[in-house]
Amino acid sequence: MKQMQKQVVFFLITIMMVSMLVGCSQETGTSKETGSTREATFTGVARGYGGEVEVTITFDEDKMISVIAIGDNETTGIGTNALEKLPEAILETNSADVEAISGATVTSKAIKEAAQSAIAQSRGEATAELPELMMTPGTYVGQAQGYAGTLEVTVEVSENEIISIELTDNIPQENEMIDREFWAAKYPVAMLRDTPQILKTVTDRLPDRIVESQSLAVDVISGATVSSSGFMMAVRDAIVQAGGNPAALNRPIEKNTAEEVYEADVVIIGGGTSGTSAVASAKDEGASVILIEKSGRVGGTGSLSSQPMTLGASIQLENNVDIMDEDELFEEWMAQNHWYVNGGTLRRFLQTTGSTVDWLAERGGFNWGLSPWSQHWIVDYVDDSLGSMGVADSFEQLISDVDMVLYETTGKSLIVDSHGAVVGVIAEKYDGTKVTVNAKSVIIATGGMLGNKDLMEQYNNGYSYEIFGLAQNIGEGFEMALEAGAVEWNVGGVAAHLTDVAGRRRVGGFDIYDTSIPYTLSITPSLLKVNQRGERFMDENAKAGSMNSSTNFVLANGSHNFTIVSQQQVEVLKAEGLAGIGMDTVPPGANFFLQPLEPDYKMENIEAVLAAGEEIEIAYKGDTLEELAEVTGMDPATFVRNVERYNKMAEEGRDSYFNKPVQYMNHLGNEGPYYAIKAVPLAYSSLGGVRVDENMQALTADGRPITGLYAVGVESIGSVLDGVAYPKLDGVALGWGFNSGRIGGIEAGKAALK
């Protein structure tokens, strides 16, 4: 959609003029005669939450006839909501003076500023001068919301410039619902504040860049977009306290025009799980290695996970673990993936897993423990990885002897010689510097396409998903490999084990218990769950079985679904809590961000919470089933049919469709109003990629290895998965990342040194 929007804009624009904007950055304008009227198009740009937001308005005389807003880095489900809705309001009112979208204040402000710029241009108003920065000298403490907690910065200023910036606190949220005696409590506790290892990439870079440029228009740090934006908003807060106008700090940052050229035996694009493993194993072979990493850190999605698939590691043997037989696991894996995978590649992976875990302990200092889930084919990070990324030091140790790391550098294209061999990479640094790395072997380890809405929809039946992994992974490596002649293979599906309320938003103005009501309802087995069509699609109690199977049920039904609650059930929940609708235990499936309520918690404020949820579109209300279907976009006939069938089965005491336990079959009643809570699956990474052989060498459509090109991690996991869904086997993605990276590094290093 964004690409189509841009095409429309560029079709309309025939001449582009660039200048500066008060309070924004750049703007453009064009015009054309149309009969007796004059159509003109102008574009304003302002800083949003994740980066630049561009608003293009076409006027017929002084009336707007088109408003388009684009912000590729705004948060899915929050900022994108403003991008979709505010242009309509601006067009309808013919003015930028419209109400912000609740929950998307920063993006809304940017859209309005950019629109105002375009309007000013259409009137011929001068917008070239920035306001003067005048402040009261001193030291000020600013605060703003980060990814999870509150970021506090201390800023020292003179009368007209910033002298220094320092992060002084990373304040966690409060959540007294977490049982801190529970062994897994470390995960949700760590999620209450911004992840220190991600935040470090911000504090190591942004303060100096802001001070040096005296501008808040610096780029966010890739891989730390939300923390970067929160940090800069905290700096803005301090500037306001000093009496300054933050708009004076919107000085545009000039791009660097320099070019750099490097030589190496092996160049690796991407420093996540597979990329760092490839670095270490290629170095073990004696190759010179250059690593290109888009973000400011290494570890990727692997530092957000915890358990790689492992057969025969020393820790398992020393503790007499009854390890699953390799042949048995091979047969189970093949069966779950319908035998539609490369058996030889899978076998080499399984044969490598045990030695790889031992190698990681020695090479990277990884500290392994036995599976806390008592599974016999995985091991576990001992360090707290999900929240604090305690394994970050180990990933850094894996690349400690690499010849060069180019951080904040994005691979753009592969260099292919006249014989079709891949012999290097063209890349670009965050500041615009062009980079060429000539190499004998190139390994693509860029982490998939989860952050690319268009690619996700292309390969997932029109769906993209809420991101729990890394939004920076937008498929550049996949597309580069295809351009070099590789064939796509089993692309589709995502790795996802958790669900949440839509947009990962929280209803404001309530305590933590009431805030958890929407999430709790969304995972309660005794409530009806339907898909976007209004069709019941699963046993709502499936989470109590397999986390993977349950989430795949959800994924197969799109990017969101609805939990339905009747007024009759609302009255019971107010008076008795979940216990009143058949729950004798806490609903399963805590997602680290929100905890479900206990069965005896009386939801006395449920109606007020759901009303607040309507404002940010995580909850909907209809006086009748048909009306609820209309406001949620469900098909009324399908929805009514499914509710009536569910009620009948509840009366009969038997779920004849999905075999849900009878105690959880709760009748909705026959009178409205009715409510729907919007829930979403949380995705770690995409699945699929390009086809590889057992050496991780990329293959063409006719099965020919492409000289010099290797693909590891998510970029090649389609060779061992069928492109439909994540299997019911834990440790697959992380295990494949470590092992494919190690294998690819070995083979790429050997080939380069021949």
N, C-alpha and C positions, 0 to 999 in steps of 0.2 A: 504493500500500500504506500509506504513512504517513497519507494522508487517511483511509483506512478505519480504521486504528488509532485515529486521533483521534476518529472518529465513535463507535467502540466505547466509548472512554473517556468521552466526553461523554454517551453513552446511559446508562452506569452511574452517572455522577456527577449527583446531583440538587441538592446544595448544595455550594458551594465556599467554603472558608475559607482565608485566606492569612495566613501568619505567617513567621517567620524560622527558619533552620536553622543549628545549629552545624556549621561545615565545609561547608555547602551554601548555598542561598539561600532558596527558598520551598517550601512544601508545602501540600497540600490533603487533605481527608478527608471521606467521606460514608458513610452506612450505611443498611441497610434490613432489616426483619424478613422472613424467608423461612421460613414454617412454624415449626418448633421451633428453627431455627438463626438466626444473625444474620450476614448478609453485610455487609462494610464495605470501602470503597475509599479508599485514601490515595495521595497523589502527592508524591514528593520530587523536588527539582531540584538539580543540581550542575553545576559548570562542566566541560565537556569540552574537547576539543582545538580545536573551532571555535566553540563557543558553549555554550548551555545544553543539558543532557541531562535529559530528564524520564522518570521511572520511576513507573508507576502499578501498584499491587498491589491486587488484590481478595482479601479474606480470608473464609473461612467459619470462624467462631470464630478460632482462632489458626493455621489452616492456609491457606497461599496456594492460591488456585484460578486465579489469572491474574496474569501479570507482563508488562507492555508497556513497552518502552523506545523513546523517540523522541529523535532528535538530528539535526535537519535540516541542520546545518552540519558534521557529522563527515565525515571524509575517506572518499570512496567506495572500497570494497575493503579498507579498513583499519578505520577507526572503525565503519563500517556492519557489518563482520563481527562486532564485539563487540556491537553493537545487536541483531543477529539471534540470536547464540548465548548470550550471558550470561543473558538472561531465562529461557531453558530450564534452565540450570544452577541459577539461583536458585530457580525453581519446584520443580525436582527435589529440591534439598536443603532447601527451606523456610528458606533462610538467604542473607544477603548475603555470607557468608564463602565465596566461591568463587574459583577460580583465574582470573587475568586472561587475556585472549586474547593470545597471542604476537603482537607487532608492533603491538598497539593498547593499550598500557599506559595512556595518559592517558584515553582513552575508557572503558576498563574500570574505572579508578579512579572516574571520575565516575558510572558506572552503579551501582557498588557503594555509593558514598556516598549517592546519591539513593535507592537501595533501602533502605539502612539508615535513612534519614530516614523513609521510609514505614513501615517496621517500627516505629520508635520512636513514631511517631504512633499506630499501631494499639494500642500498649501504654499510651497516655496519658502518655508521657514528655515532659517539658518540653524544648523545643528552641529557645527564643526567644533565649537569650543567646549572643553570640559570645565566644570565649575572649579574654582580655586579651592585647594585643600588648606583650611585654616583650623588649627586645633590648639587646645590648651596643653602645653608641655607637661609630661608626667607619665606615670605608669598606670595602665588600666587593665582590668580583668574582664574578658568577654566570655560568654557561654553560648553554646548552640547544640542542638540535637545532632549526634553522630549517627553511626549505623545502628547502635543499640543503646548506648548510654549517652551522657552529656559530656561534651568536650569543653574544657576550660583552658583558655590561653591568656597569657600575660603579655601585653603589648606596650612597649615604651615608644613614645612619640615626641617629636619636637613640634614647633609651630606649624611646619608644613611637610613633614616627612616621617615615615616609620623608621625607627632606629633598630628595634629588635623585636622578635616574636618567639615565644616559648610555650609549648604545651605544658601546663602545670598540673592538670588533673584529667583523669578519664573516669568520670563518675558513673558507677553502675546504677541501673534501675533497682528498685526495691521489689522483691517478690517473696513475701512470707509464705506463699503456698508451697514452695519447694521444700521437700523433706530432705534436709541436708545430711541426715543419717543414712539415707539410701545410697548404695554404692555408686549408682549412676548419676547422683546429684551434681557431680563436678561438671557435667556437660551443660545443663541449663544454667548453673551458676555462672559459668564462664561466658555464656551468651548474654548476660545482663549488661555487658559493657562492650565497647569497641575492641576487637581482637588486637592485642598489643603488637603482634608481629605485622599485621596489616597497617596499623596506625603508625608503626615505626617507619614504614616506607614514605608516609606523608610527612612526618616530623623531620626526617632526614633531608627532605628536599624542598618542601614548600616554603618554610620560613626564609631561607636564603634567597629563593627566587622572587618572593614577594618584596623583600627588602631591596634586592638589587634592582628590580624593575620599577619599584614603587607603584605596583599595580596588583589588583585582585583579578585581573583577566588572565592570569596564568592558567595553563592547562591543569586539570585534575590528574592525579596519579592513576594510571590504568591499573585495574585490579583493586583499587581503593577509592572508587568514585564517591561513594556516600561519605566515607570518613574524610576525604579531601574537601568535599562541599561543606560538611559540618565544620571542619577546621576553618575554612575561609569565612563562613557565616559568623563564627565566634570572633574572628579578627574584625569583621564588619561591626559587630556589636561593640567591641572596644573602641573602634574609631568613632562611633556615634556617641559613646560616653565622653570621649575627648572633645566633643563638639564639632567633629568633622563630618563632611558629607561623603559617604562611601562612593557616590557616583564619580567623585574626583579621582578615584583609584581605578577607573575603568580604562586605563591607558592600554591601547592595543599592544600586543607583544609581536614584534617582528620575527618572522621565521628566518632561521639560519640557512644560508645558501651554500654552505661548505659541502665538500664531498670527501669521503674517506674510503680507502681501499685496503683490504686485508687479505692475507693468504693463510690457508690452513689445510690440513689433511681432511678434517671432518668439520662441517658446520652443522649445528643443531638449532632448529627453530622451535623455541618453547622450552622453558625451564621448569615444567611441572614434574609430576611423578616419573613419567617415562623419559622426559628430557634430561633430568638430572641423572637418572640411572644410565642413560646412553652416554652422557658426558664421562662418567666414572669408568664405564666398561671400555669405551674407546680409548681413554687415557691408559687403561691397563694394557691395551694392545700396543701402546707406544706411539699412538697418533697425536699430532697436534690438533687441538680442538678449540673452536670458538663457539660460544653460546650466545644466541640472540633471544632475549626475553622481553616481552611486551610490557610487563608490569615492573614494579620496583623490587620484587622479591622472587625467590624460587620456591617450589613446592606445589604450586597450583592447587587443583582440587584435591590432590592426594593428602595435603595437609589438613583438609576438612573431613577426611575419612578416618578409618581406624584399623581395618582388618583385611589383610590380603590373604587370598587363598594360598594354602601352604601344605605340601605333603612331604614329610620327612625332614623338617628342620631339626637342628640339634636340640632346641628347647623341647620339642615334642618327643624326641627319642629319649632324652635324659629323664623325662617325667613319665615315661611309659604310656604315652597317649595312644589309644587305640586308633591309629590313623586310618582314615578311609582308604581302601585299596585303590590304587591308581586306575586299574582296569575298570573297576566298578564305577568310579567317578567319571571316567571317560564315557562309558556307556550311558550313564545318567545324563551327562551334559549333552551328548549327541541326541538322545531321545527328546530332551526338553527343547532342543533347537531343531527338531524334525530332521536331523541328519543333513541339514542344509548348510553345512559349514565345511571348512577345510580341515579334515581330520588330521593330516600331517602337522599342520601348524598348531592345532590344539594339543596334539601329543607332545610336541617339543615344549610347549608351555608347561604342561603338567609335569614333565620330567625335570624342569628347571626350577620349580617353585621352592623346593626345600633348600637347595644350594643358594638360591638368590636371597632368601631370608638370612642365611648365615653370612653371605657376602655383604649384605646391607648392614648387619651388625658390626662387621669388621671394618668395612669401607666407610660407612657413614655414622657409625656409633648408634644405630637404632637400638632402642631398648624394648625387647619383645616380651610379651607375657602370653600365657595360654588364653584361649578364648573364654570370655566371661559367659558366653552363651552355651558352653559345653559342646560346641561343634568340633568335629574331629578333622576338619580340613582347613582351618584358619588359625592364625595367631593374631595378637592384638598389640597396638601401641600401648606401652605402659604409661607414657607421658600423655597428659591431657591434650588431645589434638583438636577436637571439634571446636572448643571455645578459644583456647589460648594458643593454639598451634605450637604446642610444646615440642613438636618434632621439627620445627623450623631449623634449628641448629644442625640437625642431622642432614637435612637436604642441602644446607650450605656446605657441610663437610664433604658431601658427595662431589661437589664441584670445586673443592678447595685448590686443586692443582690444574684447573682448566687454564688454557693459555690466555683467554680473554672472555669477559662477560660484557655484553652490550645491553645494559638494562634500559627500560623504556624505549625499546627499539622494536619496530614491527616489520616482520617479513612482508614484502609486497609482491615479489615474483621470483621465479626460479630462472637461472641462466641455463639455457639448453644449447649445446653445440650442434654443429651441422650433422652429426651422426645420431642425434636424439639423446645423447647422454646429458645428465644433469651435472653441471660443473660449478655451481655457485648459487648465490642468493643476492637479490637486490632488496634492501631494507631502508627504513627511514626512522631516525631518532625523533623523540618527542618535540625537539626544537626545530625540526625540518631538515636536519643534516641528512644528506643522502649517503647510504652505506653500501658498498659492494664487497662481498666476501667470496673470493674464488676458492674452490675446494674440490677435492677428488670425490668426496661423498657428502651427501646432504640428507639429514634426518629431519623429517617433519614430525613434530610433537606438540602441536598447537592446541590440543584440548577440545576439539570438536566445534560445534556450531550453536550451542544452547542460547547464546546471547543474540543470535541473528533471527529475528522474527520471521523474515521472509523465507529463509532456508528451512527453519523448523516447520513452518506451515507447508512448504513444498514436500517435505519428506514424512510428515506426520498427519496426513489426512486433513490438512487445513488447520491444524492446531499448533499453538506455541504454549509454553508453560511458565508458571511462576518459578523464579530462579532461586534456588538455595545454594547452588554452586557459584561459578564465576561468570558474570555477564560479559567479561572481556573476551570470552571465547566465541568468536563470531564467524568461524569457518574459513579464515584466510588460507590456512594450510591445506584444507580439503580442496578449495578452489584452485590453489596453485598446483597441486598434484594433478588435478584433472586437466589443467592447461598444458601440463608437461606430458600428457598421454596416459596417465593412470586411469583405471576404470573404477567407477564407484561400485561399492559392494555392500549389500545388506544394510543400507542406510535407513534408519527409522527407529522409533522407540526412544525412551529415555531411561536413565537410571534414577529412580525416585522411590523413596521409602516413607515419606511423611506427607501429611496433608495439613492444611491451615485454612483460616478464613481468608477470603479474597484479599489480595493486595498486601497481605501480612500487616494489615492495619489494626490499630487498636482504637476502640471507642473511648473518647476522652470524657473527662468529667465524672468518672466513677472510680471506686476503689478497685484493687487488683482482682477481687473476687467477681464483682459485677462485670469487669472488663473481660473476664474469661467466659462469660455466658455464651456469646456467639460461637466461640471455638468448641466449648463443651457440647453444645447442641449439635454441632456439625459432625461430631464423632460418636454420638450416643446411639448404641445399637437398637434401642427401643423406639427410635423415631424413623420415619419413612425417608428414604433418600431416592432422588430421581435425577436423571440427566437433563441436558439442555432441552430435550424434546418433551420432558415431563414423564419419561418412562422409568419405572423402577428397574434397576440394572444389577443389583447385587444383594447378597445377604449382608445387611448392615452390621452384622456381628463378625464379619470376616477378618477384621483387624486382630481379633483375639487368636486367630490362627497364624497365618503367614503374613508378615509385613509386606513382602514382595508381591504375593498373590493379591492381597487386598489393594495395594496401590496400582497394580496393573489393571484390576477391575476398573478403578477410577480413571486411569489414563486412557483406557479404551473407549471411554465415554466423553472425551474432550478435555478442554482446558479448565472447565469448572463444572460443578454440580450443585444441587440444592438439597438441603435438609428441610423437611416440611413439618411445621408445628401448628396445631389448631388452637383456637381460643380455649377450647375445653382442656387441652393439655397445658396451656399457659396457666390457667387457673390452678391446676394441680401442682405445677412446678413452683408457683408462688407459695402455695401452702405447705407442700411436702418435699419439694426438691425432686431430684431424679428418682428417688426411692418410690415416689408416687406413680411413676410410669414404668415400674418393673425393674429398675436398676438396683442390684445388690452389691455392686462394686464400682470403683472408679472407671469411667470409660477408658479403654486402652488407647494408646497411641500418642503420648506426649511428644510434642515436636520441638522441645528445647526453648521456644520463644514464649509459649503459653502453656499453662498446666490446666488439666481438666478439673472440674469441681467434684468434691465428694458427694456421694448420693444424698446425704442428709442436709446439704446446704439449700436453704429456702431462697429461691430466686425472687425475692420480693420486688426487686426493681426491674424485672425482666421486660416489662412493657416499655419503660423509659429507655432501657438499653437498646431494644429493637428499634424504637423510634429514632434514636441517635444513629443506629446502624443504617437506617433508611437514608439518612443524609449523606453518608459516604458510600452508599450502594453496596453494603455487605449484607443488608437485610431488605426484604420487600414485604408488602402487606396488601392483601386484597380482601374485600368483604365476602367474595365468593371464590370458589375454586377457579372459575373462568377468569375472574378479574386478576387473581394472582398469576395465572398463566400469562395473561396479557402483559403485565408489568415486568415479568421476568423473561419474556420472549419464548416461553414454552408453547407447544401446540395445545390449545385448550381441550380438544377432544381426547388426545392421548393422555393428558394429565388427569382429567376427570375419570377416564376409564381405569387408570392405574390406581388412583386413590380409592375408588369404589371397590376394585378387586382386592386391594390390601385390607380395607375395612371388613370385607366379607370373610377373608381368610382369618383375620383376627377374631371374628365372631365364631368361626368354626374351630379355632384353636389349632390351626395347622398352616404352615407356610408351604403350599404345594408348588411354589415356583423356585425358591432359593433355599428352602430347608432351614430357615432361621429358627433358633430355639423358641418354643412357644412363649416362654416368659417375656420375650422381647417383642411379641406381636401386640402392639398397643393401638387400639382403635382411636381414630382421629375425631370421632363424633361427626355430626351431620350439619353443624351450623358454623358460620364464619364469625369473625374474620379468621383468615389463615395467614401464616407467615412463612417465608422462605429465607434460609440463611445460605449465602453463597460460599462454597468451599472450593479449594483448589489443591491439586497435588503440587508438591515442591520437588523440583528436579535438580539433581546434582550435575548431570552431564548428558549430552546427546549420546547416541549409540550409532555405530556404523562407520563409514569412511571409505577408504580405498582398499582394493584387494592386495594382499601381500602373500608371499610364500613363507616357508618356515624360517627363513633368514630375515624376515621383515622387509624384504625388498619389494618395492611397488611393482605391480604387474599391469600390462596393457590389457585391452579387451580380449586379445587372442592368447593371453597367458604368458607373454614374453616379459622377462624382467627388464625394468628400465635401469640402464647403467647409471650408477651413482645416486639413485633415489631410494630412500627407505622411509617407511611410515610406522610410527609406534603409538602406543596408548590408544586413546579414543579414535584417532585417525585411522586405525586399522582393526579395531575390535569387531568390525563386521565380518572379518574372516573367521571368527569363532562364535558369532551370534547370528541369529537368523533375520535380524532387522525388524522383528515384531515387538519384543518386549524383553525386559531383564529377566533372567531365569530365576527359579526358586533355589538359588545356590548363593550363599553369602560369600563376599570377598572377591567376586569376579572382576569388577572394574579396577579396583586397586591392585589386585594380583596381576591382572593383565598389564597394567601400567608399569609396575616395577619390572616384570619379566620381559615384556616385549621391548622395553627400553634397554634392558641389559643385553638381550639378544641382538637388537638392532645396532647397538654400540659396538659389540664384538665384531659383527659381520661388516659393518661400515668401516671400522678401523682396519680390519684385515684387508679389505678390498683396496682401501686408500694406500696402504703400504706395499702392495704388490708391485 
